[in-house]
């Protein structure tokens, strides 16, 4: 009897696990459908709105509605809409990975100073004309931003190798980097001319207006490289969420895993910021919602964080074009307005959990 009862309990647990897994997969499918719809609406929305059927026709056959719509949709709107998707996915995934390895729900590229470092690199190129890579021509600002963001991630990576330095110390160090580069950026702004200042401010606000097929292909390639690599380590990342000691007892090389994932975060965050400027809180809000929906199982948490980041930025792109007719607001402004309340909610929730 006891053996039969044990078997029944095991079967019930297996069935419940399968049901939860199916529910999570369906949820990811639903978010995927919402993301696809959002991208199509983003392409259709602008100074001249087009029906979704017309947009689908032109996507399927460029010449179906004449040269004018071909240029508008294929040369202007599609790169912007797809860049919002790719950059949002990169930021969402970077935030999810950062929160996982640092065990901090407030960690993301914006709050740890990576975006500020990229801004300073861009301002250095705009004001001083100083580049860290030779012979890059018109890509000087983008390349500078990428290198500074990458170097900041390398410094955070180096912190993990110092004996006795924990995840909380890395978070505090990232906050210090944030304020340091903001101060340096203020110095650049103070000495900039009116034209240069305008370029710096526009870059800092985060805009999809510089989107191009070239940037889109580079961002997509980065996701194709990083996503499978991280998905191959999902069980180790899930184990890490149980604590370093528990992960080590399961055979996980915690130090090596953190280094590998920080390199992935570096590539994702640096590429995203270099392409569109500072877009804060996408890497915070996306993973936070994903965690509430599917929990800490990284097999579902990572892809859903990427999808929610992409959906959030895609919807933000639509909102930026519809708030005021004839004006396209920088998406960084909209994401900040959405992200700040969520940021405060997370802080309040964490404070309550500590005192309960």
Secondary structure, 3 states (H helix, E strand, C coil): CHHHHHHHHHHHHHHHHHHHHHHHHHHHHHHHHHHHHHHHHHHHCCCCCCCHHHHHHHHHCHHHHHHHHHHHHHHHHHHHHHHHHHHHHHHHHHHHHHHHHHCCCCCCCCCCCHHHHHHHHHHHHHHHCCCCCCCCHHHHHHHHHHHHHHHHHHHHHHHCCCCCCCHHHHHHHHHHHHHHHHHHHHHHHHHCCHHHHHHHHHHHCCCCCCCCHHHHHHHHHHHHHHHHHHHCCHHHHHHHCCCHHHHHHCCCCHHHHHHHHHHHHHHHHHHHHHHHCCCCCHHHHHHHHHHHHHCCCHHHHHHHHHHHHHHHHHHHHHHHHHCECCECCCHHHHHHHHHHHHHHHHHHHHHHHHHC
